[in-house]
Amino acid sequence: MPARWLVIVSWISLTVAVGSAARILTDIYARGHRLKMPVMEAVWPATALYLGPVGVWAYLQVRSCHPLRDGLSLVASRNCCGVATCAVS
C-alpha cells in the first residue's frame, strides 16, 4: 500500500490536470476560440493532462498569437510571436 501522502499528492495532480484540460476545452468550444488546425483541438487538452497549468500557459501564449476574427476591420499588427501579421479583428 502506498503512503497516504503519496495518494493525496496524486489526487491533487490528477485534479489539476483534468481542470487544466477542462479550461482549454472550455476556451476552444464554449468561448469559440477555435484553432486553425483541427487536430490541435485534441492535442492541447491532451498536453494539459501531463503538463497541467504549464500546458494552459503554453496554450494561451500560442492562442494570443492568433487573434479572433469577427470580420469587422482589417488591422496590421505585430503579434506575440514577433511576426508582422494582417488580421481581421
N, C-alpha and C positions, 0 to 999 in steps of 0.2 A: 504494500500500500504506500503511495507517495505521501510525502509530508504535507500536512494541511496547508502550510503557507504556499507551497507549490501549486496546489489545486486552486487556491484563491487567486494567485497571480495568473494562472492560465485562464480562469474565467474572466478576469478583468481584461486580459489580452484579447480573448475572443469577442467580448462585448465591444471593445474599442474598434476592433477590425470590422465587425459587422456594422457598427454605427458609421464608420468611415465609408464603407461601401454603400450604405443606405444614403449617406449625404451626397455622394457622387450620382447615384441613380436618381435621387430627387432633383438634383440640378439638371440632369440630362432630360428626364422625361416630364417631370411636373413643372419645372421652370422654363422648359423649352430651349435649353442651351444645347441643341443637337450639334454633333460633331460632323466635320466634312467626310470623314471616313467611318462608315457604319461599324466596322469591326472594332474601332476604338471605344464604342459604346459598351462593348463587352470587356475589353482589355482594362480600362481604367477601374471599374469596380473590382475586377479580379486582382489588380495591383493593390488596391486599398485593403484587400483581405490579408496580404502579407506585409504591407508597409504601414498600414494604419494611417495616422494623421500625416505622416510624411507623404504618403500617396495622395491624400487630399490636397496638400500644399502643392505638390507637383502638378496635379490636375488643374488646380486653379491658376497656376502660373502659365500652363500651356493654353488654357481656355482664354486667359486675358490677352493672349497674342492674337486671338481671332474674335473681333467684336461681333456683337449681334447685328443682324441685318433686318431692317424693317422697311426698306425701300423709300425712305423719306428724303435723304440727301446724300450726296457723294462727298466724302471727306478724305483728303490726303493726310496721312499721319505717319508717325514713326511709332511702331508698337514696341512692346517689352522685349521682343526678340532682336531688336536692333535693325529691323528690316523696314524700309520705307514702303508703305502699302497705300493703296487707294481702296477704301472700304465704304460700303453703304452703311450709314448709321442713322 
